[in-house]
Amino acid sequence: MPARDNFHSVMRIGPVQIGTHRDRTGHTKHAAVCTTDRCGWSADYSSQTAAQLAARTHRCRVR
């Protein structure tokens, strides 16, 4: 049975959404995902501050 991935503490900075979740080993991670069509950028971070910094500095290459 696959692990459920429940996000909480979701916030939005520009086109990027940040959500907190637990990974397979039970560690808390922060995912940053660009919601722009055809961008496809996403990354996991161990701290929310790092995810917020990535969201603030992300630039979509899709125009």
Secondary structure, 3 states (H helix, E strand, C coil): CCCCCCCEEEEEECCEEEEEEECCCCCEEEEEEECCCCCCCEEEECCHHHHHHHHHHCCCCCC
